[in-house]
Amino acid sequence: MFNRRVFTKTMLSSLLAACVLPATFSAAQAQEPVVIKFSHVVANNTPKGLAADFFAKRAGELTKGAVKVEVYANSILYKDKEEMEALQVGAVQMLAPSLAKFGPLGVKEFEVFDLPYLFDSYDDLHKITMGKVGQGLMAKLEPRGIKGLAFWDNGFKSFSANTPIKTPADLKGKKMRIQSSKVLEDQMRTLGAIPQTMAFSEVYQALQTGVVDGTENPISNFYTQKMFEVQKHLSLTDHGYLGYAVIVNKKFWDELKPEVRTQLEQAMKDTTDYANSIAKQKNDEDLKSAIASGKTEVFKPSAAERLVFKKAMLPTHKNMESRIGAETIKAVYDATGFDPSKL
């Protein structure tokens, strides 16, 4: 027998459930965190690796879990040459590539950072990375779908090889690994060395097997990638700077809620302060560890010996004016007080 009361009650319950379930599902969806995949090519215990992990933690704190940063280190997702394209197509949202990577992208002005002996100190460097010149460089990335968020220090580079490097002449004829950069190619050729471009993840094996004779790196990379095991000599030339630009897919960034962007900008500011404070400390610690290994002999040039290197490598500045832009180089000179005519 048809029971209208039971039918009505059942029907009402079903209707309520139909209304409540989508609302509950939507609430659950809204609570899912925004995921930022942050890919990089170095070890976790390098300045960049530590900073990426710091940012992941800080972003989670400031957004109260609304953003989850997933860090992929050591080229797990993408190698040097692959990661920029991955960012542009949205396969990852965030990178911190070395500054030399923007030349092949078409923003050749970034290669000013590759010029040898451009900065004598971190103070000189930060006049650029934290000043108007740095801001202008970051703005040039936006037409390519990239938003620049910050510059992070790694350190100043030194030469390594299996024979001593005490003068520029000691590099003549040596096959030296570099990252992709026309400036670094010119730098090596100016010294009489033979530049060999290869991915960072391939360097250890190339040194071990003799495919290349030596390379240039901040000490933190030299130690954490165990290059000290396959390089008998390290010369603390501090001839060039290696730093990173933290970048994000612009479309992804622009689509974030304004309050989330503000929170992430603060997280990035906090991280940049942290990254730059640990860069020199980490390089100093890793130098001690490399020396303690007993596998690498370290040479520290005197001020006079360093000046010989500086003068030998200075022609690269002039050679690269047509590529980087004389105005960009001059802007850096003016901001730091560097005057090549006084060398």
C-alpha positions as CSV (number, residue, x, y, z in Angstrom):
1,M,0.0,0.0,0.0
2,F,1.3,3.4,-1.0
3,N,2.5,5.4,2.1
4,R,2.6,9.1,1.1
5,R,4.2,10.1,4.4
6,V,7.1,7.6,4.0
7,F,7.5,8.5,0.3
8,T,7.6,12.2,1.1
9,K,10.1,11.8,3.9
10,T,12.3,9.6,1.8
11,M,12.1,12.0,-1.1
12,L,12.9,14.9,1.1
13,S,15.9,13.1,2.5
14,S,17.2,12.3,-1.0
15,L,16.8,15.9,-2.1
16,L,18.6,17.2,1.0
17,A,21.4,14.7,0.3
18,A,21.6,15.9,-3.3
19,C,22.0,19.4,-2.1
20,V,24.5,18.7,0.7
21,L,26.8,16.4,-1.2
22,P,27.9,18.9,-3.9
23,A,28.3,21.6,-1.2
24,T,30.5,19.3,0.8
25,F,32.4,18.2,-2.3
26,S,33.0,21.9,-3.3
27,A,34.2,22.7,0.2
28,A,36.7,19.8,0.0
29,Q,37.8,21.0,-3.4
30,A,38.3,24.5,-2.1
31,Q,40.5,23.2,0.8
32,E,42.9,21.4,-1.6
33,P,46.2,23.3,-1.5
34,V,47.7,25.0,-4.6
35,V,50.7,22.9,-5.6
36,I,53.9,24.5,-6.7
37,K,56.4,22.1,-8.3
38,F,59.9,23.6,-7.6
39,S,62.6,21.9,-9.7
40,H,66.3,22.4,-9.5
41,V,69.5,20.6,-10.5
42,V,71.7,20.7,-7.5
43,A,71.9,18.8,-4.2
44,N,69.7,19.5,-1.2
45,N,72.6,20.6,1.0
46,T,73.8,23.3,-1.4
47,P,72.8,27.0,-0.8
48,K,70.1,26.7,-3.5
49,G,68.9,23.4,-2.2
50,L,68.6,24.6,1.3
51,A,66.9,27.8,0.2
52,A,64.3,25.9,-1.9
53,D,63.5,23.7,1.2
54,F,63.3,26.9,3.3
55,F,60.9,28.5,0.9
56,A,58.7,25.4,0.8
57,K,58.4,25.5,4.6
58,R,57.9,29.3,4.8
59,A,55.2,29.3,2.0
60,G,53.3,26.6,3.9
61,E,53.5,28.6,7.1
62,L,52.4,32.0,5.7
63,T,49.6,30.6,3.5
64,K,48.5,28.4,6.4
65,G,48.6,25.3,4.2
66,A,46.8,26.9,1.2
67,V,50.0,26.4,-0.9
68,K,52.1,23.3,-1.0
69,V,55.6,23.6,-2.5
70,E,57.1,20.3,-3.7
71,V,60.8,20.5,-4.2
72,Y,62.5,18.2,-6.7
73,A,66.3,18.4,-6.4
74,N,69.3,16.9,-8.3
75,S,67.7,17.0,-11.7
76,I,65.1,14.4,-10.6
77,L,62.5,16.0,-13.0
78,Y,64.5,18.0,-15.5
79,K,68.1,18.6,-16.5
80,D,69.7,22.0,-17.2
81,K,68.5,22.3,-20.8
82,E,65.0,20.9,-20.2
83,E,63.8,22.9,-17.1
84,M,63.2,26.2,-18.8
85,E,60.9,24.8,-21.4
86,A,59.1,22.8,-18.6
87,L,58.4,26.0,-16.8
88,Q,57.1,27.8,-19.9
89,V,54.6,25.0,-20.7
90,G,53.5,24.7,-17.1
91,A,54.9,21.3,-16.3
92,V,56.6,22.9,-13.3
93,Q,55.7,26.2,-11.7
94,M,59.0,27.4,-10.2
95,L,62.7,27.2,-11.0
96,A,65.9,28.8,-9.7
97,P,68.2,28.5,-12.8
98,S,71.7,29.9,-12.9
99,L,71.8,33.3,-14.5
100,A,73.6,32.0,-17.6
101,K,70.4,30.1,-18.6
102,F,68.6,33.3,-19.8
103,G,71.0,34.0,-22.7
104,P,69.7,31.0,-24.7
105,L,66.2,32.1,-23.9
106,G,66.9,35.4,-25.7
107,V,67.5,37.7,-22.7
108,K,71.2,38.1,-23.3
109,E,71.5,41.0,-20.8
110,F,71.5,38.4,-18.0
111,E,74.9,37.2,-19.2
112,V,76.5,40.3,-17.7
113,F,76.7,38.2,-14.5
114,D,79.0,35.8,-16.3
115,L,81.7,38.4,-17.0
116,P,84.9,37.5,-15.1
117,Y,85.9,39.6,-12.2
118,L,82.9,42.0,-12.5
119,F,82.3,41.9,-8.7
120,D,85.0,42.2,-6.0
121,S,82.6,41.5,-3.2
122,Y,79.1,40.5,-2.2
123,D,78.4,44.2,-1.4
124,D,79.2,45.1,-5.0
125,L,77.0,42.2,-6.3
126,H,74.0,43.1,-4.2
127,K,74.1,46.7,-5.6
128,I,73.0,45.0,-8.8
129,T,70.8,42.1,-7.7
130,M,68.9,44.2,-5.2
131,G,68.9,47.4,-7.2
132,K,67.4,49.0,-10.3
133,V,69.6,47.0,-12.8
134,G,68.4,43.7,-11.3
135,Q,64.8,44.9,-11.5
136,G,65.2,45.9,-15.1
137,L,66.6,42.5,-16.0
138,M,63.7,40.6,-14.3
139,A,61.2,42.7,-16.2
140,K,62.7,41.5,-19.5
141,L,61.5,38.0,-18.7
142,E,57.8,38.7,-18.7
143,P,57.2,38.8,-22.4
144,R,58.4,35.2,-22.4
145,G,55.8,34.1,-19.9
146,I,58.2,34.2,-16.9
147,K,57.9,36.2,-13.7
148,G,61.1,36.9,-11.9
149,L,60.8,36.8,-8.1
150,A,64.3,37.1,-6.6
151,F,68.0,36.7,-7.1
152,W,69.8,34.1,-4.8
153,D,73.5,33.9,-4.2
154,N,75.5,30.8,-4.6
155,G,79.0,32.1,-4.6
156,F,82.1,33.0,-6.5
157,K,83.7,30.4,-8.8
158,S,87.1,28.8,-8.7
159,F,89.0,26.7,-11.2
160,S,89.7,23.0,-10.7
161,A,91.8,20.5,-12.7
162,N,94.2,17.6,-12.2
163,T,97.2,19.8,-12.6
164,P,98.0,23.0,-10.6
165,I,96.4,26.3,-11.7
166,K,98.6,29.1,-10.4
167,T,98.7,31.4,-13.4
168,P,96.4,31.9,-16.4
169,A,98.9,30.0,-18.6
170,D,98.2,26.9,-16.6
171,L,94.8,26.7,-18.3
172,K,96.1,26.8,-21.8
173,G,95.0,23.8,-23.8
174,K,92.8,22.4,-21.1
175,K,89.3,21.2,-21.8
176,M,87.2,23.1,-19.3
177,R,83.5,22.3,-18.7
178,I,81.2,25.3,-18.7
179,Q,77.5,25.8,-18.5
180,S,75.9,27.1,-21.7
181,S,77.1,30.7,-22.1
182,K,78.7,32.6,-24.9
183,V,80.4,34.7,-22.3
184,L,82.0,31.7,-20.5
185,E,83.0,30.4,-23.9
186,D,84.9,33.6,-24.6
187,Q,86.3,33.6,-21.1
188,M,87.9,30.2,-21.6
189,R,89.2,31.0,-25.0
190,T,90.7,34.2,-23.8
191,L,92.7,32.0,-21.3
192,G,93.7,29.6,-24.1
193,A,91.4,26.9,-22.7
194,I,88.9,24.8,-24.7
195,P,85.3,25.3,-23.5
196,Q,83.1,22.2,-23.2
197,T,79.4,22.8,-22.6
198,M,77.6,20.1,-20.7
199,A,74.8,19.6,-18.3
200,F,75.7,19.9,-14.6
201,S,74.5,16.4,-13.8
202,E,77.1,15.0,-16.3
203,V,80.1,16.8,-15.0
204,Y,81.4,14.3,-12.3
205,Q,81.5,11.4,-14.8
206,A,83.1,13.7,-17.4
207,L,85.9,14.6,-15.0
208,Q,86.3,11.0,-13.8
209,T,86.7,9.7,-17.3
210,G,88.8,12.5,-18.6
211,V,86.3,13.8,-21.1
212,V,87.1,17.2,-19.6
213,D,90.2,18.2,-17.7
214,G,88.6,20.7,-15.3
215,T,85.8,23.0,-14.6
216,E,84.7,26.1,-12.6
217,N,82.4,26.1,-9.7
218,P,81.5,27.8,-6.4
219,I,83.0,25.6,-3.6
220,S,79.6,24.3,-2.5
221,N,79.0,22.7,-5.9
222,F,82.5,21.4,-6.1
223,Y,82.2,19.7,-2.8
224,T,78.5,18.5,-2.8
225,Q,78.9,17.0,-6.2
226,K,82.1,15.2,-5.0
227,M,84.2,16.8,-7.7
228,F,87.0,16.9,-5.2
229,E,87.3,13.1,-5.6
230,V,88.2,13.5,-9.3
231,Q,90.1,16.8,-9.3
232,K,93.5,17.0,-7.7
233,H,93.9,20.8,-7.7
234,L,91.6,23.7,-6.8
235,S,92.6,27.3,-7.3
236,L,90.6,29.9,-5.3
237,T,90.5,32.5,-8.1
238,D,87.0,33.8,-7.2
239,H,86.9,34.9,-10.9
240,G,83.2,34.8,-11.6
241,Y,79.9,34.8,-9.9
242,L,77.3,32.0,-10.0
243,G,73.9,33.0,-8.8
244,Y,70.3,32.2,-9.5
245,A,67.1,33.9,-10.5
246,V,64.0,32.4,-8.8
247,I,61.3,32.4,-11.5
248,V,57.7,31.3,-11.8
249,N,55.4,30.6,-14.7
250,K,53.7,34.0,-15.2
251,K,50.3,32.7,-16.1
252,F,50.2,30.5,-13.0
253,W,51.4,33.4,-10.8
254,D,48.9,35.9,-12.2
255,E,46.0,33.5,-11.6
256,L,46.8,33.1,-7.9
257,K,44.6,35.0,-5.5
258,P,46.1,38.4,-4.6
259,E,46.4,37.5,-0.9
260,V,48.2,34.3,-1.8
261,R,50.6,36.2,-4.0
262,T,51.3,38.6,-1.2
263,Q,52.0,35.8,1.2
264,L,54.3,34.0,-1.3
265,E,56.2,37.3,-2.0
266,Q,56.8,37.6,1.8
267,A,58.0,34.0,1.9
268,M,60.3,34.7,-1.0
269,K,61.7,37.8,0.7
270,D,62.4,35.8,3.9
271,T,64.0,33.0,1.9
272,T,66.2,35.4,-0.1
273,D,67.6,36.8,3.2
274,Y,68.2,33.3,4.3
275,A,69.7,32.1,1.0
276,N,72.2,35.0,0.8
277,S,73.2,34.7,4.4
278,I,74.1,31.0,4.1
279,A,75.8,31.1,0.7
280,K,79.2,32.3,1.9
281,Q,79.0,30.3,5.1
282,K,78.3,27.1,3.1
283,N,81.1,27.7,0.7
284,D,83.5,28.3,3.6
285,E,82.4,25.1,5.3
286,D,82.6,23.0,2.2
287,L,86.1,24.3,1.4
288,K,87.3,23.1,4.8
289,S,85.7,19.7,4.1
290,A,87.3,19.5,0.7
291,I,90.7,20.2,2.2
292,A,90.1,17.7,5.0
293,S,89.4,15.0,2.4
294,G,93.1,15.1,1.4
295,K,92.1,14.5,-2.2
296,T,92.4,18.0,-3.5
297,E,95.3,20.4,-3.1
298,V,94.1,24.0,-2.7
299,F,96.0,27.1,-4.0
300,K,95.0,30.5,-2.8
301,P,96.4,33.3,-5.1
302,S,97.9,36.4,-3.5
303,A,96.4,39.8,-4.4
304,A,99.1,40.2,-7.0
305,E,98.5,36.8,-8.5
306,R,94.8,37.4,-8.6
307,L,95.3,40.6,-10.4
308,V,97.2,38.7,-13.1
309,F,94.2,36.5,-13.6
310,K,91.9,39.6,-13.6
311,K,93.9,41.4,-16.3
312,A,94.1,38.2,-18.4
313,M,90.4,37.7,-18.4
314,L,89.3,41.4,-18.8
315,P,89.2,41.3,-22.7
316,T,86.0,39.2,-22.4
317,H,84.2,42.3,-21.1
318,K,85.0,44.2,-24.4
319,N,84.4,41.1,-26.5
320,M,80.9,40.6,-25.2
321,E,79.7,44.2,-25.5
322,S,77.9,43.4,-28.8
323,R,76.1,40.4,-27.2
324,I,75.2,41.7,-23.7
325,G,74.9,45.3,-24.6
326,A,77.4,48.1,-23.8
327,E,74.7,50.0,-21.9
328,T,74.0,47.0,-19.6
329,I,77.7,46.5,-18.8
330,K,78.1,50.3,-18.2
331,A,75.1,50.3,-15.9
332,V,76.8,47.6,-13.8
333,Y,80.1,49.5,-13.8
334,D,78.4,52.7,-12.7
335,A,76.5,51.0,-9.9
336,T,79.5,49.1,-8.5
337,G,82.2,51.7,-9.2
338,F,84.2,49.2,-11.4
339,D,86.7,50.9,-13.7
340,P,88.6,48.6,-16.0
341,S,90.9,51.4,-17.0
342,K,92.5,51.5,-13.5
343,L,93.6,47.8,-13.6
